[in-house]
Amino acid sequence: MTLRVLIGTLIWALGGVGVAADDPAAQIAGILTDSRLGEASGAAYSRLSDDIVWVVNDSGNPAEILAMSPSGALQAQIQVSGAKNQDWEDLASYDHGAGPFLAIADIGDNEGKRAQVSVYLVKEPPADGSVSAIPVHKQLVFTYPDGAHDVEALSIDPHRPRAYLVSKRTTPPALYSIDLRVPGPQIARLLTPLPRMPKATAAERKIDARYARYRHQPTAMDFSCDGRELWILTYSSVQRFIRHPGESWSRAMTRRNPLTLALPVPLVPQAEALAFNRQCSEVLVLSEKTPGPIVRYELKARDGDSD
């Protein structure tokens, strides 16, 4: 498919995406064409610049973070010294008072055989070309209490030193957490199964039995700035879980169904990265395919956004 045909098809398809009156509509922020961003498996907006989105590529690629513009233009490639890209699957940005950090989630495990997985914490570098390599600040090594899991979705609580993860291939998916302060290996906490995540319907299995197995598997996630929403990306939708004041995520995600945003599938053929910008005025979704669209959801300010 040529770039011109792709753009025309996207404009036609996005115009037909149905949303409720209050739902953010899918828009095209840009087209990802650079092969160096061709396996984008995780994304996080910069905490230093509104114009930078950090991206990591999947397994088989160098241990590096890449900076791009929100429209998809590559700005910088920075090596992460002391890290190995065994299966990098998500990326998160956070600032808990010691400056901006990035959390690189080396948590993929397609065959469910890894003895342990890691999250690399690095200080966010400038993306102006002045830095070519950064060291690992801390490596969080952990296992799961119920055996190895393939996991592609990780995010950091914006207010607490805790990372949350959602398993991919389990039915239902499960929510785990790890503590960013633990100096050595740790066992992740199993918080709760997530029975309210969508499942393949009989109609979906009839249309495409093979794809139906995968279409609702979690591939990325991110917290809103106030910590009240957790958006989980799947291959076919975004699931928006909302937490009430004083409520735990375990309770919020098992008591109420999430709100669903449809993705313009199949034009986002392998949606694997999702990121709120630092004002939480928009969310980007990236595909692990090039050329492919960068989908943007513009968000309206909510009443009572300040808890």
HELIX and SHEET records of a PDB file:
HELIX    1   1 LEU A    3  GLY A   15  1                                  13    
HELIX    2   2 SER A   35  LEU A   37  5                                   3    
HELIX    3   3 ALA A  202  ILE A  207  1                                   6    
HELIX    4   4 ALA A  209  ALA A  212  1                                   4    
HELIX    5   5 TRP A  249  ARG A  255  1                                   7    
SHEET    1   A 4 ALA A  26  LEU A  32  0                                        
SHEET    2   A 4 GLY A 292  GLU A 298 -1                                        
SHEET    3   A 4 GLU A 282  SER A 287 -1                                        
SHEET    4   A 4 ALA A 271  PHE A 276 -1                                        
SHEET    1   B 5 ALA A  40  TYR A  45  0                                        
SHEET    2   B 5 VAL A  53  ASN A  57 -1                                        
SHEET    3   B 5 GLU A  64  MET A  68 -1                                        
SHEET    4   B 5 LEU A  74  SER A  81 -1                                        
SHEET    5   B 5 ALA A 133  PRO A 135  1                                        
SHEET    1   C 5 TRP A  88  TYR A  94  0                                        
SHEET    2   C 5 PHE A 101  ASP A 106 -1                                        
SHEET    3   C 5 VAL A 117  LYS A 123 -1                                        
SHEET    4   C 5 LYS A 138  THR A 143 -1                                        
SHEET    5   C 5 GLN A 186  ILE A 187  1                                        
SHEET    1   D 4 VAL A 151  ILE A 156  0                                        
SHEET    2   D 4 ARG A 162  SER A 167 -1                                        
SHEET    3   D 4 ALA A 174  ASP A 179 -1                                        
SHEET    4   D 4 ARG A 189  PRO A 193 -1                                        
SHEET    1   E 4 PRO A 218  PHE A 223  0                                        
SHEET    2   E 4 GLU A 229  THR A 234 -1                                        
SHEET    3   E 4 SER A 237  ILE A 242 -1                                        
SHEET    4   E 4 LEU A 259  ALA A 262 -1                                        
END                                                                             
